[in-house]
Amino acid sequence: MASGLSLVGVGGTALADGKNAPAIMVYGDSLSAAYGLPTAQGWASLLQKRLQAEKFPHRVINRSLSGETSFGGLQRLPAALKRQKPAITLLGLGANDGLRGLSLQETQRNLSEMMRLLKQAGSQVVLLGIRLPPNYGPDTARAFERLYRDLAQAQGAALVPLLLAGFETDERYFQADRIHPNEMAQPRILENLWPTLRPLLGRA
């Protein structure tokens, strides 16, 4: 997936006001970085608007990087944790590992270490699962999908089984490259993850 950093707010600042508000860090790849779209149309920005509408104090900080692999994410994570100190992290990496045919075991190790570091830093983890395209073969696709379930169970983390559930094969919801979700898909992504995230937010 294409490269390019996308942040909610300029320079990684959040859309919500208040430096002391609990931070939700979105830490993923182009599926979370609003690739090919104005930042305001991405699901991370829509999440901030929903939090504000429902009177939650949280601020969303999007540290997603298009083209990022689990290895690259692991290298960046210590600095991101030190700077952002997230109360909750939405971890959505691994798609580029699969698309590039990288080792499933390495992806699992990298994601597991990131989850360990996040928990050690006091951040609740929501793991965002993805599914590989069917041309990668059914066995590989099932193994990749199972990886997220196994990691969430082993680490005691919340899980969104499939970030693109309900529309992943519908071309109407994708840009011309048939990989990156378009503007219409962004609210549906938010609806897919909200039921898992909502219990972690506490009372509005």
Backbone hydrogen bonds, N-H to C=O, Kabsch-Sander energy under -0.5 kcal/mol:
donor,donor_aa,acceptor,acceptor_aa,energy
4,G,66,S,-0.8
6,S,64,S,-1.6
9,G,7,L,-1.0
12,G,9,G,-1.2
13,T,10,V,-1.4
15,L,60,V,-0.7
21,A,18,G,-1.4
24,I,59,R,-2.9
25,M,23,A,-0.6
25,M,88,I,-2.7
26,V,24,I,-0.6
26,V,61,I,-2.6
27,Y,25,M,-0.6
27,Y,90,L,-2.8
28,G,26,V,-0.5
29,D,92,G,-0.9
32,S,29,D,-1.8
33,A,29,D,-1.0
35,Y,30,S,-1.3
37,L,34,A,-2.2
41,Q,38,P,-2.2
42,G,38,P,-0.6
42,G,39,T,-1.5
46,L,42,G,-2.0
47,L,43,W,-2.2
48,Q,44,A,-1.8
49,K,45,S,-2.0
50,R,46,L,-2.1
51,L,47,L,-2.6
52,Q,48,Q,-2.2
53,A,49,K,-2.4
54,E,50,R,-2.1
55,K,52,Q,-1.3
56,F,51,L,-3.1
59,R,22,P,-2.3
61,I,24,I,-2.8
62,N,60,V,-0.5
63,R,26,V,-2.7
63,R,61,I,-0.8
64,S,6,S,-0.6
65,L,28,G,-2.3
66,S,4,G,-2.0
68,E,65,L,-2.0
73,G,69,T,-2.5
74,L,70,S,-2.1
75,Q,71,F,-1.9
76,R,72,G,-1.8
77,L,73,G,-1.5
80,A,76,R,-1.8
81,L,77,L,-2.9
82,K,78,P,-2.1
83,R,79,A,-2.0
84,Q,80,A,-3.0
85,K,81,L,-1.9
87,A,23,A,-2.2
88,I,23,A,-1.8
89,T,124,Q,-3.2
90,L,25,M,-2.9
91,L,89,T,-0.9
91,L,126,V,-2.5
92,G,27,Y,-2.3
92,G,90,L,-0.7
96,N,68,E,-0.5
98,G,94,G,-2.0
99,L,95,A,-2.4
100,R,96,N,-1.6
101,G,98,G,-1.2
102,L,97,D,-2.8
107,T,103,S,-2.2
108,Q,104,L,-2.3
109,R,105,Q,-2.4
110,N,106,E,-2.7
111,L,107,T,-2.6
112,S,108,Q,-2.6
113,E,109,R,-2.3
114,M,110,N,-2.3
115,M,111,L,-2.5
116,R,112,S,-2.1
117,L,113,E,-2.5
118,L,114,M,-2.5
119,K,115,M,-2.4
120,Q,116,R,-2.5
121,A,117,L,-1.6
122,G,119,K,-1.6
123,S,118,L,-2.7
124,Q,87,A,-2.8
126,V,89,T,-2.8
127,L,125,V,-0.5
127,L,158,A,-2.9
128,L,91,L,-3.0
129,G,127,L,-0.8
129,G,160,V,-3.1
136,Y,133,P,-1.9
137,G,134,P,-1.9
141,A,137,G,-2.3
142,R,138,P,-2.5
143,A,139,D,-2.3
144,F,140,T,-2.4
145,E,141,A,-2.2
146,R,142,R,-2.4
147,L,143,A,-1.6
148,Y,144,F,-0.9
149,R,145,E,-1.1
150,D,146,R,-2.8
151,L,147,L,-2.3
152,A,148,Y,-2.4
153,Q,149,R,-2.2
154,A,150,D,-2.7
155,Q,151,L,-2.4
156,G,152,A,-1.0
157,A,152,A,-2.1
158,A,125,V,-1.9
160,V,127,L,-2.9
163,L,129,G,-3.0
165,A,162,L,-1.5
167,F,164,L,-1.7
168,E,164,L,-0.9
170,D,167,F,-1.9
171,E,169,T,-0.8
173,Y,170,D,-2.0
174,F,171,E,-1.6
175,Q,180,H,-3.1
178,R,175,Q,-2.4
182,N,173,Y,-2.1
185,A,182,N,-0.7
186,Q,182,N,-0.9
186,Q,183,E,-0.7
188,R,184,M,-0.5
189,I,185,A,-2.2
190,L,186,Q,-2.0
191,E,187,P,-2.1
192,N,188,R,-1.8
193,L,189,I,-1.6
194,W,190,L,-2.3
196,T,193,L,-0.8
197,L,193,L,-2.2
198,R,194,W,-3.2
200,L,197,L,-1.9
201,L,197,L,-0.5
201,L,198,R,-1.6
